[in-house]
Amino acid sequence: MKMKRILLIQAISMEGMDIERVYPIGIVTLASCIEKAGRYSLEIFDMNMAADPYGELREKMLSYQPDIIGISLRNVDPLGNRTTSLIVPFAITLSFIRRYLPNVTLMAGGTAFSLFPERLMREFPEIDLGVAGEAEEIILPLLDSIDDPPKLPGLVYRENGAVKIIPPVGKFDMGSYTMPNRELLDPREYLKVNKYVESVGVETKRGCCYNCGYCSYPLLSGCGMRCREPESVVDEIEFLHKEYGVSRIHLTDSIVNFPVNHLDDICKELIRRRLDIHWSGFFREHLLTPENAPLCRDSGCECFSLSPDGLSQTALDILDKHLTVDEILHTARVLSDVGITTVYHFLVNTPGDTWKTVDEGKALIDQIYDIHAASKTIGTIVLNLIRIMPRTKVEKLALENGVITPETDLLFPTYYNPDPFKTVRYDLEIYHNKRNIFMWQDA
C-alpha cells in the first residue's frame, strides 16, 4: 500500500526577509513523531528560509504532491510595538495551497493558531482540521483516521457548519521527550543568516506557573513546569554542537531558571563536559543569586535576558509579576558583578500609570545604568507596549478602562496604549538611550 505523503509547512513568521530567522523546533518535533512511526512519507518546508516563499512553495507542492498538508502558525504578529499582522501571509498561503492543491487535506496548528483556533477556522474555510495546543500525542491517531478523526484532545473541527473544539490537555510528559530528528530539516542553513539572535533553540521544559497579567504562556502550555532530565538537555546541545557546528543556543523556556536546581544541574553538566558553546534565555530576576549566576556564566551563558516588565512597583503589582523594584536592583548588582551582558525588557503605559509612576520608571532606569556602569554589562533596555492577548488580566483591564470594546478584534495587533501616556514610550526611549550611548562614549 502506498504511503500517504505529508508536507509540513512553517508559515511566514517574520516581518521582512532581513529579520533574524529561528529554526522551527515545534514543527520539526512534530515531524519527528510522524517519521518515527514509519507509516508516512514526510517533508518540511520553512517559508522563512525561502528567497521566493510562494514560488518555492508552489514548486515543492507540485513536485511532492502531498496528500496532507500541515501548516504551523507560530506568531500572530511580530510584537515589538509593530502593527504588522502575520495573519496576512498566513491567509495568502492558505489560498495559495488551495489554488494548486484543491483536494489536499489541510490542517493548521502552532502557537498562534492555538490562541485563536475557533476564530481562524471560521475566518478561513480552507482549513479542514486544526490542532490547538501540544500535538505530539494526538498527531498519529489523527493522521491514521484523517477522513473520520476521533475526538482527540485539542482537535478543532467542523460539524454542521459550526466550529467545534475539544479542549487540549497540555500534559505531555517532558520526561519522555526525545530529541527531534534534525536531519528532517538541516540546522546548518540557519546558522548562516542571523547576526545577533541565536537561530537554534532547545527546550528544557514547558509550562509557566507565574501567570503574569499580560501573558498567554499558561494558556498555551499550562501552569505547571514540566521539565526534561538535565542530562537529556545537554545530550541534545552536545549533539547539535558536534554534528552541526551549532555554537550558540537559545533555551526556549518561558523562564529558564525555574525550578532553580533544574538550570543549575544543566549548567553543571555543561561545565563537566567542557562544551564550547554559548547560550542565552529569559530569566526570572529574583531567582538569580551570587552563587548560581556565575554558574550560568561558567557554563557558557552569553546574555542574561530579563523581563521584569514593570518600571514601577505599581506596574509590577498590576501586572502580577510578584516582584519588587528592590529585587530588580539586587539582581542588577549580582549580574553586574558576574560580568555578562544583561538585557532588560520593560512594558510602558501599563494600567494604573500616572505621571508619578513615569518618573519612578526614569529613576529605575537611572539606577540600573548606575549599577552596570562600571562593568559595562548592560546591553540595552527594551521598551514595549503591552500586546493585548485574549483571556488575560490585561484584556479585562482594557475592557474596564475603555481601551478596547467587546467588539475589538484581538487577532490583529492591539496594544494597551491609552492617553495621556500614548507617547511616553518615545520619551523613555530617548531617556535610556542617552544613558546607554554616553556610558560607552564617556568610557
C-alpha positions as CSV (number, residue, x, y, z in Angstrom):
1,M,0.0,0.0,0.0
2,K,1.3,3.4,-1.0
3,M,2.4,5.6,1.9
4,K,0.5,8.9,2.3
5,R,2.6,11.9,1.7
6,I,2.7,14.7,4.3
7,L,4.1,18.2,3.8
8,L,4.6,20.3,6.9
9,I,4.9,24.0,6.3
10,Q,6.2,26.6,8.6
11,A,4.2,29.7,7.8
12,I,5.9,33.1,7.5
13,S,6.9,34.2,11.0
14,M,8.7,37.5,10.4
15,E,8.1,40.9,9.1
16,G,10.7,41.0,6.3
17,M,13.4,39.0,4.8
18,D,16.1,40.9,6.6
19,I,14.8,39.8,10.1
20,E,16.6,37.2,12.1
21,R,15.4,33.7,11.5
22,V,14.6,31.0,14.0
23,Y,14.9,27.2,13.5
24,P,11.3,25.9,13.7
25,I,11.7,23.5,16.6
26,G,8.0,22.9,17.0
27,I,7.3,21.6,13.5
28,V,10.5,19.5,13.5
29,T,9.5,17.9,16.8
30,L,6.1,17.0,15.3
31,A,7.7,15.7,12.1
32,S,10.0,13.5,14.2
33,C,6.9,11.9,15.9
34,I,5.4,11.2,12.5
35,E,8.6,9.9,11.0
36,K,9.3,7.6,13.9
37,A,6.1,5.7,13.2
38,G,7.3,4.8,9.7
39,R,3.8,4.9,8.2
40,Y,4.1,8.2,6.2
41,S,6.3,9.9,3.7
42,L,7.3,13.3,5.1
43,E,8.9,16.6,4.1
44,I,9.2,20.0,5.7
45,F,9.2,23.4,4.1
46,D,10.1,26.6,6.0
47,M,8.8,29.6,4.1
48,N,11.0,31.9,6.2
49,M,14.2,30.4,4.6
50,A,13.0,30.8,1.0
51,A,14.2,33.6,-1.2
52,D,10.8,33.3,-3.0
53,P,8.5,31.8,-0.4
54,Y,5.4,31.4,-2.6
55,G,7.3,30.3,-5.7
56,E,9.3,27.8,-3.9
57,L,6.3,26.5,-2.0
58,R,4.4,26.0,-5.3
59,E,7.3,24.1,-6.7
60,K,7.5,21.9,-3.6
61,M,3.8,21.2,-3.6
62,L,3.6,20.3,-7.3
63,S,6.7,18.1,-7.2
64,Y,5.9,16.3,-4.0
65,Q,2.1,16.1,-4.4
66,P,1.2,15.7,-0.7
67,D,-2.0,14.0,0.4
68,I,-2.0,16.0,3.7
69,I,-0.5,19.4,4.4
70,G,0.0,20.7,8.0
71,I,0.7,24.4,8.4
72,S,2.2,25.9,11.6
73,L,1.3,29.5,12.5
74,R,3.9,30.4,15.2
75,N,3.1,34.1,15.6
76,V,0.1,36.3,15.0
77,D,2.3,39.4,14.7
78,P,5.9,40.4,15.3
79,L,5.1,42.2,18.6
80,G,7.7,44.9,19.5
81,N,5.2,47.7,19.1
82,R,4.7,46.9,15.4
83,T,1.4,46.8,13.7
84,T,2.3,44.2,11.0
85,S,0.0,41.2,11.1
86,L,1.3,37.7,10.2
87,I,-2.2,36.6,9.6
88,V,-1.9,38.3,6.2
89,P,0.7,36.0,4.8
90,F,-1.0,33.1,6.5
91,A,-4.2,33.8,4.8
92,I,-2.4,34.2,1.4
93,T,-0.7,30.9,2.0
94,L,-3.9,29.0,2.7
95,S,-5.5,30.3,-0.5
96,F,-2.3,29.5,-2.4
97,I,-2.4,25.9,-1.2
98,R,-6.0,25.5,-2.2
99,R,-5.3,27.0,-5.7
100,Y,-2.7,24.5,-6.6
101,L,-3.8,21.5,-4.5
102,P,-7.6,21.9,-4.2
103,N,-8.2,18.4,-2.8
104,V,-5.4,18.2,-0.3
105,T,-6.4,17.7,3.4
106,L,-5.2,20.9,5.1
107,M,-4.5,21.0,8.8
108,A,-3.4,24.0,10.9
109,G,-1.7,24.3,14.3
110,G,1.1,26.1,16.1
111,T,1.3,28.5,19.0
112,A,-0.6,31.4,17.3
113,F,-3.3,29.1,15.9
114,S,-3.8,27.8,19.4
115,L,-4.6,31.3,20.7
116,F,-7.3,31.8,18.1
117,P,-8.4,28.3,16.9
118,E,-12.1,28.9,16.6
119,R,-11.7,32.4,15.0
120,L,-9.1,31.2,12.5
121,M,-11.2,28.2,11.5
122,R,-14.3,30.4,11.0
123,E,-12.3,33.0,9.1
124,F,-10.5,30.6,6.8
125,P,-12.7,27.8,5.3
126,E,-9.6,26.5,3.5
127,I,-8.6,24.7,6.8
128,D,-10.1,21.3,7.2
129,L,-8.9,20.5,10.7
130,G,-6.9,22.2,13.4
131,V,-4.8,21.2,16.4
132,A,-4.8,23.5,19.5
133,G,-2.0,23.1,22.0
134,E,0.5,20.3,22.0
135,A,0.2,17.8,19.2
136,E,2.8,15.1,19.9
137,E,0.3,12.7,21.4
138,I,-2.6,13.1,19.0
139,I,-0.9,13.6,15.7
140,L,-0.6,9.9,14.8
141,P,-4.2,8.9,15.8
142,L,-5.3,12.0,13.8
143,L,-3.4,11.1,10.7
144,D,-4.4,7.4,10.9
145,S,-8.1,8.4,10.8
146,I,-7.8,11.7,8.9
147,D,-11.1,11.1,7.0
148,D,-13.1,10.5,10.2
149,P,-10.9,11.8,13.0
150,P,-11.7,10.7,16.6
151,K,-12.5,13.4,19.1
152,L,-8.9,13.8,20.4
153,P,-7.8,16.5,22.9
154,G,-7.0,19.7,21.1
155,L,-8.9,18.8,17.9
156,V,-10.6,21.7,16.1
157,Y,-13.1,20.5,13.5
158,R,-16.3,21.5,11.7
159,E,-19.7,19.9,12.4
160,N,-22.9,21.0,10.7
161,G,-21.3,24.3,9.7
162,A,-20.1,25.1,13.2
163,V,-16.5,25.0,14.5
164,K,-16.0,22.6,17.4
165,I,-13.0,22.4,19.8
166,I,-12.1,19.5,22.0
167,P,-10.1,21.2,24.9
168,P,-6.4,20.5,24.8
169,V,-4.8,18.7,27.8
170,G,-1.3,20.2,27.8
171,K,0.2,17.4,29.8
172,F,2.8,15.9,27.5
173,D,5.4,14.2,29.7
174,M,8.7,16.0,29.1
175,G,10.4,13.2,30.9
176,S,9.7,11.1,27.8
177,Y,10.7,13.9,25.4
178,T,13.1,12.7,22.7
179,M,15.4,14.9,20.7
180,P,13.9,16.0,17.4
181,N,15.4,14.4,14.3
182,R,17.1,17.5,12.8
183,E,18.0,15.5,9.6
184,L,14.5,16.3,8.6
185,L,15.5,20.0,8.4
186,D,19.2,20.8,8.5
187,P,20.1,23.4,11.1
188,R,23.3,24.4,9.3
189,E,21.4,26.7,6.9
190,Y,20.0,28.7,9.8
191,L,23.5,29.3,11.2
192,K,24.4,31.4,8.2
193,V,21.6,34.0,8.3
194,N,21.5,35.7,11.8
195,K,23.8,38.4,13.0
196,Y,22.6,38.7,16.6
197,V,19.9,36.2,17.7
198,E,20.7,32.6,18.3
199,S,18.9,30.7,15.4
200,V,18.7,27.3,17.1
201,G,16.7,26.6,20.2
202,V,16.5,23.8,22.7
203,E,13.5,23.1,25.0
204,T,14.3,22.2,28.6
205,K,10.7,22.5,29.9
206,R,7.2,23.6,29.1
207,G,4.7,25.5,31.2
208,C,4.8,28.5,33.4
209,C,3.5,28.9,37.0
210,Y,3.7,32.7,37.3
211,N,0.5,33.8,35.5
212,C,1.7,37.4,34.7
213,G,-1.3,39.6,33.8
214,Y,-0.5,40.1,30.1
215,C,0.9,36.7,29.2
216,S,-0.6,33.8,27.3
217,Y,2.1,31.1,28.1
218,P,0.0,29.5,30.8
219,L,-3.0,29.3,28.4
220,L,-0.8,27.6,25.8
221,S,1.3,25.2,27.9
222,G,-0.3,25.1,31.3
223,C,0.6,26.4,34.7
224,G,2.9,23.5,35.8
225,M,6.6,23.3,34.9
226,R,7.2,20.1,33.1
227,C,11.0,19.5,32.9
228,R,13.3,17.3,30.9
229,E,16.1,15.5,32.5
230,P,19.1,17.8,32.6
231,E,21.4,15.2,31.1
232,S,19.0,14.8,28.2
233,V,19.1,18.6,27.5
234,V,22.9,18.6,27.5
235,D,22.9,15.5,25.3
236,E,20.9,17.5,22.7
237,I,23.2,20.5,23.0
238,E,26.3,18.4,22.6
239,F,24.8,16.6,19.6
240,L,23.9,19.9,17.9
241,H,27.4,21.2,18.5
242,K,29.3,18.1,17.3
243,E,27.0,17.1,14.4
244,Y,26.0,20.5,13.0
245,G,28.5,23.0,14.4
246,V,26.0,24.9,16.5
247,S,27.9,27.1,18.9
248,R,25.1,29.4,20.1
249,I,21.9,28.0,21.7
250,H,18.7,29.7,22.9
251,L,16.9,27.9,25.7
252,T,13.3,28.4,24.7
253,D,11.6,28.1,28.1
254,S,9.3,30.9,29.2
255,I,11.5,31.1,32.4
256,V,14.9,29.3,32.1
257,N,15.9,29.4,35.7
258,F,12.8,27.9,37.4
259,P,13.0,25.4,39.0
260,V,16.3,26.8,40.1
261,N,18.0,23.4,40.6
262,H,17.0,22.3,37.1
263,L,19.0,25.0,35.4
264,D,21.8,24.6,37.9
265,D,22.1,20.9,37.0
266,I,22.1,21.7,33.3
267,C,24.9,24.3,33.9
268,K,26.9,21.8,35.9
269,E,26.6,19.2,33.2
270,L,27.7,21.7,30.5
271,I,30.7,22.5,32.6
272,R,31.5,18.9,33.3
273,R,31.5,18.1,29.5
274,R,33.5,21.2,28.7
275,L,31.3,22.1,25.7
276,D,32.5,25.1,23.8
277,I,29.0,26.6,23.4
278,H,27.3,29.8,24.3
279,W,23.7,30.1,25.3
280,S,21.0,32.5,26.5
281,G,17.5,32.5,27.9
282,F,14.9,34.5,29.7
283,F,15.5,34.5,33.5
284,R,13.3,35.2,36.5
285,E,15.1,38.0,38.3
286,H,14.7,37.2,42.0
287,L,16.0,33.7,41.4
288,L,19.4,34.8,40.3
289,T,22.0,34.8,43.1
290,P,25.7,35.4,43.7
291,E,26.0,31.5,43.7
292,N,24.0,30.5,40.6
293,A,24.7,33.4,38.3
294,P,28.4,32.7,38.0
295,L,27.5,29.0,37.3
296,C,25.5,30.2,34.3
297,R,28.4,32.3,33.1
298,D,30.9,29.5,33.5
299,S,28.7,27.1,31.6
300,G,28.5,29.4,28.6
301,C,25.7,31.9,29.2
302,E,26.4,34.9,27.0
303,C,23.4,37.1,27.9
304,F,21.0,37.3,30.8
305,S,17.7,38.4,29.3
306,L,15.4,39.8,32.0
307,S,11.7,40.7,31.6
308,P,10.8,42.4,34.8
309,D,8.2,44.4,32.7
310,G,7.1,46.9,35.4
311,L,9.0,50.2,35.6
312,S,7.4,51.0,39.0
313,Q,6.1,49.0,41.9
314,T,2.6,50.0,40.8
315,A,3.1,48.4,37.4
316,L,4.7,45.3,38.8
317,D,1.8,44.7,41.1
318,I,-0.9,45.4,38.4
319,L,0.9,43.0,36.0
320,D,1.0,40.3,38.7
321,K,4.8,40.0,38.4
322,H,5.2,39.0,42.1
323,L,8.4,41.0,42.1
324,T,9.7,44.2,43.7
325,V,11.8,47.1,42.5
326,D,14.4,46.2,45.2
327,E,14.6,42.7,43.8
328,I,15.2,44.1,40.3
329,L,18.0,46.3,41.6
330,H,19.5,43.5,43.7
331,T,19.6,41.3,40.5
332,A,21.3,44.1,38.6
333,R,24.1,44.2,41.2
334,V,24.5,40.4,41.1
335,L,24.7,40.4,37.3
336,S,27.0,43.4,37.1
337,D,29.5,41.5,39.3
338,V,29.2,38.4,37.1
339,G,30.3,40.4,34.1
340,I,27.9,39.0,31.4
341,T,25.8,41.2,29.2
342,T,22.3,41.8,30.6
343,V,19.3,43.0,28.6
344,Y,16.2,44.3,30.4
345,H,12.7,44.3,28.9
346,F,10.0,46.6,30.3
347,L,6.4,47.4,29.4
348,V,5.3,51.1,29.2
349,N,1.9,52.8,29.6
350,T,0.7,50.0,31.8
351,P,-2.7,50.0,33.5
352,G,-2.6,52.3,36.5
353,D,0.2,54.5,35.2
354,T,0.4,58.1,36.4
355,W,3.0,60.9,35.9
356,K,4.4,59.8,39.2
357,T,5.0,56.2,38.0
358,V,6.6,57.6,34.8
359,D,9.1,59.5,36.9
360,E,9.6,56.3,39.0
361,G,10.4,54.5,35.8
362,K,13.0,57.0,34.9
363,A,14.5,56.7,38.3
364,L,14.7,52.9,37.9
365,I,16.4,53.3,34.5
366,D,19.0,55.6,36.1
367,Q,19.6,53.1,39.0
368,I,20.0,50.2,36.6
369,Y,22.6,52.1,34.5
370,D,24.4,53.3,37.6
371,I,24.8,49.7,38.8
372,H,26.0,48.4,35.4
373,A,28.2,51.5,34.5
374,A,31.5,50.3,36.0
375,S,31.3,46.8,34.5
376,K,29.7,47.9,31.2
377,T,27.4,44.9,31.3
378,I,24.2,46.4,30.2
379,G,23.3,45.6,26.6
380,T,20.2,47.7,26.3
381,I,16.8,48.3,27.8
382,V,13.9,47.2,25.5
383,L,10.7,49.2,25.9
384,N,7.5,47.7,24.6
385,L,3.7,48.3,24.8
386,I,1.5,45.5,26.0
387,R,0.1,43.4,23.2
388,I,-3.4,42.7,24.5
389,M,-3.9,38.9,24.3
390,P,-7.3,37.1,24.8
391,R,-8.2,35.6,28.2
392,T,-5.6,37.6,30.1
393,K,-5.9,40.1,33.0
394,V,-4.8,42.9,30.8
395,E,-7.7,42.2,28.3
396,K,-10.1,42.5,31.2
397,L,-8.5,45.8,32.4
398,A,-8.5,47.1,28.8
399,L,-12.2,46.5,28.6
400,E,-12.9,48.0,32.0
401,N,-10.8,51.1,31.2
402,G,-12.3,51.6,27.7
403,V,-9.1,50.9,25.9
404,I,-10.9,48.2,23.9
405,T,-14.5,47.2,23.5
406,P,-16.1,43.7,23.3
407,E,-16.0,44.2,19.5
408,T,-12.3,44.8,19.3
409,D,-10.6,42.2,17.2
410,L,-7.6,41.0,19.1
411,L,-6.5,38.7,16.3
412,F,-4.7,41.8,14.8
413,P,-2.1,43.9,16.6
414,T,-3.8,45.7,19.5
415,Y,-1.8,47.4,22.2
416,Y,-2.6,48.9,25.6
417,N,-1.7,52.5,24.9
418,P,-4.3,55.0,26.0
419,D,-4.0,58.7,26.5
420,P,-2.5,60.7,28.2
421,F,0.6,58.5,28.1
422,K,0.4,57.5,24.4
423,T,3.8,58.9,23.5
424,V,5.6,58.3,26.8
425,R,7.5,55.3,25.2
426,Y,9.4,57.7,23.0
427,D,10.3,59.9,25.9
428,L,11.6,56.9,27.8
429,E,13.5,55.6,24.8
430,I,15.3,58.9,24.4
431,Y,16.0,58.9,28.1
432,H,17.5,55.4,28.4
433,N,19.4,55.6,25.0
434,K,21.2,58.7,26.1
435,R,22.4,56.9,29.2
436,N,23.4,53.9,27.0
437,I,25.3,55.9,24.4
438,F,27.0,58.2,26.9
439,M,28.0,55.2,29.0
440,W,30.1,53.9,26.1
441,Q,31.3,57.2,24.7
442,D,32.4,58.5,28.1
443,A,34.4,55.4,29.0
